[in-house]
Amino acid sequence: MSDSLVSIQIIPKTKNGEDVIPYVDEAIAIIHDSGIKYEVHPLETTMEGNLTEIFSIIEKMNQRMIEIGSRNVISQVKILYQPSGASMAKLTEKYRP
């Protein structure tokens, strides 16, 4: 059972002020490849799963940004930790058609 929802906005500092979208695409690919449930939104991506696993994914995302040329990375993170269970669908069901 998922115990956490974590939203992240990753902001890589590029070497020469290049577009960050390819970096963000790479970060989202790491989430996708992890197999964890996620949703991409305009300003952040939300993951659903075990908090420890999600923190590991965030660590990989930050490391990858440096590997591909970012000088540093800011990760803005929001966490809902709910041991009884957490899901994006449950939290937003009243807003869905």
N, CA and C atoms as a LAMMPS dump frame, in Angstrom:
ITEM: TIMESTEP
0
ITEM: NUMBER OF ATOMS
291
ITEM: BOX BOUNDS ff ff ff
-5.0000000000000000e+02 5.0000000000000000e+02
-5.0000000000000000e+02 5.0000000000000000e+02
-5.0000000000000000e+02 5.0000000000000000e+02
ITEM: ATOMS id mol type element x y z
1 1 1 N 0.841 -1.187 0
2 1 2 C 0 0 0
3 1 3 C 0.883 1.246 0
4 2 1 N 0.485 2.228 -0.762
5 2 2 C 1.195 3.502 -0.802
6 2 3 C 0.923 4.279 0.467
7 3 1 N 1.99 4.829 1.037
8 3 2 C 1.818 5.627 2.24
9 3 3 C 2.126 7.106 2.011
10 4 1 N 2.476 7.457 0.765
11 4 2 C 2.9 8.83 0.526
12 4 3 C 2.536 9.332 -0.861
13 5 1 N 2.281 10.617 -0.912
14 5 2 C 2.212 11.371 -2.16
15 5 3 C 3.309 12.413 -2.062
16 6 1 N 4.137 12.499 -3.078
17 6 2 C 5.225 13.469 -3.08
18 6 3 C 5.216 14.188 -4.417
19 7 1 N 5.11 15.503 -4.352
20 7 2 C 5.19 16.327 -5.557
21 7 3 C 6.551 16.987 -5.596
22 8 1 N 7.145 17.002 -6.78
23 8 2 C 8.464 17.607 -6.934
24 8 3 C 8.501 18.51 -8.155
25 9 1 N 9.141 19.638 -7.962
26 9 2 C 9.496 20.522 -9.072
27 9 3 C 11.016 20.59 -9.04
28 10 1 N 11.654 20.115 -10.092
29 10 2 C 13.115 20.105 -10.131
30 10 3 C 13.575 21.258 -11.008
31 11 1 N 14.512 22.035 -10.477
32 11 2 C 14.984 23.235 -11.174
33 11 3 C 16.504 23.144 -11.304
34 12 1 N 16.992 22.615 -12.424
35 12 2 C 18.435 22.507 -12.612
36 12 3 C 19.039 23.838 -13.061
37 13 1 N 20.213 24.132 -12.561
38 13 2 C 20.967 25.311 -13.003
39 13 3 C 21.857 24.85 -14.149
40 14 1 N 21.556 25.298 -15.35
41 14 2 C 22.318 24.854 -16.51
42 14 3 C 23.602 25.68 -16.646
43 15 1 N 24.571 25.103 -17.352
44 15 2 C 25.894 25.726 -17.479
45 15 3 C 25.844 27.12 -18.085
46 16 1 N 25.182 27.222 -19.217
47 16 2 C 25.192 28.478 -19.965
48 16 3 C 23.792 29.039 -20.166
49 17 1 N 22.907 28.745 -19.232
50 17 2 C 21.546 29.255 -19.319
51 17 3 C 20.695 28.56 -20.368
52 18 1 N 21.063 27.314 -20.725
53 18 2 C 20.28 26.578 -21.713
54 18 3 C 18.88 26.306 -21.177
55 19 1 N 18.013 25.937 -22.092
56 19 2 C 16.648 25.543 -21.758
57 19 3 C 16.687 24.377 -20.773
58 20 1 N 15.873 24.425 -19.73
59 20 2 C 15.869 23.354 -18.729
60 20 3 C 14.95 22.195 -19.102
61 21 1 N 14.113 22.35 -20.109
62 21 2 C 13.139 21.311 -20.451
63 21 3 C 13.798 19.956 -20.733
64 22 1 N 14.895 19.87 -21.478
65 22 2 C 15.527 18.56 -21.654
66 22 3 C 15.977 17.94 -20.319
67 23 1 N 16.381 18.754 -19.38
68 23 2 C 16.765 18.273 -18.054
69 23 3 C 15.533 17.739 -17.313
70 24 1 N 14.457 18.499 -17.373
71 24 2 C 13.216 18.076 -16.721
72 24 3 C 12.709 16.775 -17.357
73 25 1 N 12.806 16.683 -18.672
74 25 2 C 12.41 15.442 -19.357
75 25 3 C 13.218 14.258 -18.831
76 26 1 N 14.498 14.469 -18.608
77 26 2 C 15.372 13.413 -18.085
78 26 3 C 14.944 13.017 -16.666
79 27 1 N 14.587 14.009 -15.851
80 27 2 C 14.13 13.734 -14.486
81 27 3 C 12.834 12.923 -14.504
82 28 1 N 11.916 13.287 -15.374
83 28 2 C 10.649 12.554 -15.481
84 28 3 C 10.899 11.135 -15.987
85 29 1 N 11.873 10.957 -16.864
86 29 2 C 12.211 9.619 -17.35
87 29 3 C 12.689 8.728 -16.199
88 30 1 N 13.399 9.294 -15.248
89 30 2 C 13.849 8.529 -14.076
90 30 3 C 12.644 8.065 -13.274
91 31 1 N 11.673 8.944 -13.092
92 31 2 C 10.444 8.561 -12.391
93 31 3 C 9.741 7.446 -13.165
94 32 1 N 9.583 7.649 -14.452
95 32 2 C 8.905 6.656 -15.293
96 32 3 C 9.59 5.289 -15.217
97 33 1 N 10.901 5.294 -15.346
98 33 2 C 11.663 4.041 -15.339
99 33 3 C 11.615 3.327 -13.992
100 34 1 N 11.299 4.058 -12.928
101 34 2 C 11.228 3.446 -11.596
102 34 3 C 10.017 2.527 -11.458
103 35 1 N 9 2.748 -12.296
104 35 2 C 7.784 1.952 -12.225
105 35 3 C 6.769 2.452 -11.21
106 36 1 N 7.095 3.518 -10.511
107 36 2 C 6.185 4.067 -9.508
108 36 3 C 5.029 4.793 -10.205
109 37 1 N 3.88 4.85 -9.557
110 37 2 C 2.741 5.588 -10.107
111 37 3 C 3.051 7.079 -10.011
112 38 1 N 2.755 7.816 -11.088
113 38 2 C 3.026 9.255 -11.085
114 38 3 C 2.111 9.968 -12.063
115 39 1 N 1.999 11.274 -11.877
116 39 2 C 1.282 12.147 -12.807
117 39 3 C 2.117 13.396 -13.022
118 40 1 N 2.262 13.783 -14.288
119 40 2 C 2.966 15.013 -14.631
120 40 3 C 1.937 16.129 -14.726
121 41 1 N 2.227 17.235 -14.065
122 41 2 C 1.38 18.43 -14.099
123 41 3 C 2.22 19.589 -14.633
124 42 1 N 1.629 20.707 -14.953
125 42 2 C 2.385 21.795 -15.573
126 42 3 C 3.575 22.303 -14.747
127 43 1 N 3.458 22.326 -13.427
128 43 2 C 4.52 22.905 -12.613
129 43 3 C 5.207 21.92 -11.679
130 44 1 N 4.754 20.671 -11.671
131 44 2 C 5.353 19.665 -10.794
132 44 3 C 4.879 18.286 -11.219
133 45 1 N 5.551 17.283 -10.696
134 45 2 C 5.16 15.895 -10.928
135 45 3 C 4.882 15.27 -9.571
136 46 1 N 3.788 14.515 -9.478
137 46 2 C 3.408 13.877 -8.221
138 46 3 C 3.606 12.375 -8.342
139 47 1 N 4.265 11.814 -7.324
140 47 2 C 4.5 10.372 -7.243
141 47 3 C 3.678 9.8 -6.096
142 48 1 N 3.274 8.549 -6.242
143 48 2 C 2.495 7.839 -5.227
144 48 3 C 3.223 6.544 -4.9
145 49 1 N 3.553 6.349 -3.628
146 49 2 C 4.245 5.12 -3.255
147 49 3 C 4.774 5.155 -1.843
148 50 1 N 5.805 4.369 -1.619
149 50 2 C 6.47 4.296 -0.325
150 50 3 C 7.45 5.464 -0.203
151 51 1 N 7.434 6.138 0.934
152 51 2 C 8.242 7.346 1.112
153 51 3 C 9.728 7.081 0.891
154 52 1 N 10.238 5.981 1.407
155 52 2 C 11.654 5.665 1.239
156 52 3 C 11.998 5.486 -0.234
157 53 1 N 11.149 4.78 -0.964
158 53 2 C 11.37 4.572 -2.393
159 53 3 C 11.348 5.902 -3.151
160 54 1 N 10.401 6.757 -2.8
161 54 2 C 10.292 8.051 -3.48
162 54 3 C 11.52 8.913 -3.208
163 55 1 N 12.008 8.91 -1.965
164 55 2 C 13.224 9.678 -1.661
165 55 3 C 14.407 9.173 -2.481
166 56 1 N 14.468 7.869 -2.706
167 56 2 C 15.537 7.291 -3.523
168 56 3 C 15.439 7.788 -4.965
169 57 1 N 14.222 7.873 -5.473
170 57 2 C 14.008 8.381 -6.836
171 57 3 C 14.445 9.843 -6.927
172 58 1 N 14.084 10.632 -5.931
173 58 2 C 14.469 12.047 -5.919
174 58 3 C 15.989 12.183 -5.898
175 59 1 N 16.653 11.344 -5.123
176 59 2 C 18.113 11.364 -5.083
177 59 3 C 18.687 11.073 -6.469
178 60 1 N 18.156 10.072 -7.156
179 60 2 C 18.615 9.722 -8.505
180 60 3 C 18.383 10.874 -9.48
181 61 1 N 17.239 11.546 -9.344
182 61 2 C 16.936 12.67 -10.222
183 61 3 C 17.977 13.773 -10.06
184 62 1 N 18.285 14.104 -8.812
185 62 2 C 19.26 15.161 -8.542
186 62 3 C 20.649 14.77 -9.043
187 63 1 N 21.049 13.542 -8.801
188 63 2 C 22.354 13.074 -9.27
189 63 3 C 22.437 13.126 -10.791
190 64 1 N 21.35 12.738 -11.456
191 64 2 C 21.336 12.738 -12.924
192 64 3 C 21.481 14.148 -13.485
193 65 1 N 20.873 15.125 -12.837
194 65 2 C 20.994 16.504 -13.314
195 65 3 C 22.459 16.934 -13.344
196 66 1 N 23.212 16.561 -12.322
197 66 2 C 24.634 16.901 -12.268
198 66 3 C 25.395 16.134 -13.357
199 67 1 N 25.075 14.842 -13.513
200 67 2 C 25.741 14.014 -14.527
201 67 3 C 25.584 14.59 -15.928
202 68 1 N 24.444 15.181 -16.223
203 68 2 C 24.218 15.686 -17.583
204 68 3 C 24.565 17.162 -17.733
205 69 1 N 25.2 17.739 -16.699
206 69 2 C 25.766 19.068 -16.886
207 69 3 C 25.229 20.194 -16.034
208 70 1 N 24.266 19.93 -15.184
209 70 2 C 23.766 20.991 -14.314
210 70 3 C 24.812 21.296 -13.242
211 71 1 N 25.003 22.586 -12.936
212 71 2 C 25.959 22.971 -11.882
213 71 3 C 25.4 22.685 -10.498
214 72 1 N 24.093 22.874 -10.339
215 72 2 C 23.413 22.556 -9.087
216 72 3 C 21.936 22.372 -9.382
217 73 1 N 21.198 21.921 -8.379
218 73 2 C 19.786 21.604 -8.575
219 73 3 C 18.996 22.06 -7.359
220 74 1 N 17.874 22.701 -7.603
221 74 2 C 16.915 22.991 -6.541
222 74 3 C 15.744 22.039 -6.754
223 75 1 N 15.366 21.334 -5.696
224 75 2 C 14.198 20.455 -5.749
225 75 3 C 13.182 20.959 -4.738
226 76 1 N 12.06 21.423 -5.233
227 76 2 C 10.984 21.844 -4.346
228 76 3 C 10.051 20.655 -4.182
229 77 1 N 9.884 20.225 -2.927
230 77 2 C 9.18 18.979 -2.648
231 77 3 C 8.042 19.22 -1.661
232 78 1 N 6.888 18.608 -1.959
233 78 2 C 5.744 18.588 -1.044
234 78 3 C 5.443 17.141 -0.725
235 79 1 N 5.209 16.842 0.541
236 79 2 C 5.025 15.461 0.967
237 79 3 C 3.738 15.312 1.767
238 80 1 N 2.944 14.321 1.382
239 80 2 C 1.847 13.847 2.222
240 80 3 C 2.247 12.451 2.67
241 81 1 N 2.487 12.284 3.961
242 81 2 C 2.816 10.975 4.512
243 81 3 C 1.639 10.535 5.356
244 82 1 N 1.055 9.416 4.986
245 82 2 C -0.15 8.927 5.643
246 82 3 C -0.064 7.404 5.731
247 83 1 N 0.437 6.881 6.86
248 83 2 C 0.651 5.435 6.982
249 83 3 C -0.59 4.592 6.699
250 84 1 N -1.776 5.149 6.899
251 84 2 C -2.997 4.386 6.637
252 84 3 C -3.291 4.255 5.141
253 85 1 N -2.535 4.955 4.315
254 85 2 C -2.701 4.875 2.863
255 85 3 C -2.923 6.246 2.248
256 86 1 N -2.315 6.453 1.099
257 86 2 C -2.449 7.719 0.375
258 86 3 C -2.547 7.423 -1.107
259 87 1 N -3.476 8.095 -1.782
260 87 2 C -3.577 7.915 -3.224
261 87 3 C -4.025 9.211 -3.886
262 88 1 N -3.491 9.444 -5.069
263 88 2 C -3.882 10.624 -5.836
264 88 3 C -5.365 10.555 -6.179
265 89 1 N -5.821 9.376 -6.575
266 89 2 C -7.216 9.215 -6.981
267 89 3 C -8.165 9.537 -5.836
268 90 1 N -7.867 9.044 -4.66
269 90 2 C -8.738 9.278 -3.504
270 90 3 C -8.743 10.756 -3.126
271 91 1 N -7.579 11.365 -3.158
272 91 2 C -7.459 12.763 -2.739
273 91 3 C -8.179 13.719 -3.695
274 92 1 N -8.27 13.335 -4.957
275 92 2 C -8.857 14.249 -5.951
276 92 3 C -10.166 13.753 -6.553
277 93 1 N -10.727 12.669 -6.024
278 93 2 C -11.897 12.063 -6.672
279 93 3 C -13.086 13.005 -6.814
280 94 1 N -13.292 13.894 -5.87
281 94 2 C -14.466 14.78 -5.975
282 94 3 C -14.315 15.819 -7.083
283 95 1 N -13.095 15.988 -7.625
284 95 2 C -12.864 16.955 -8.695
285 95 3 C -12.874 16.326 -10.082
286 96 1 N -12.985 15.029 -10.152
287 96 2 C -12.934 14.337 -11.433
288 96 3 C -14.343 14.091 -11.963
289 97 1 N -14.523 14.207 -13.271
290 97 2 C -15.856 13.992 -13.854
291 97 3 C -16.31 12.548 -13.742
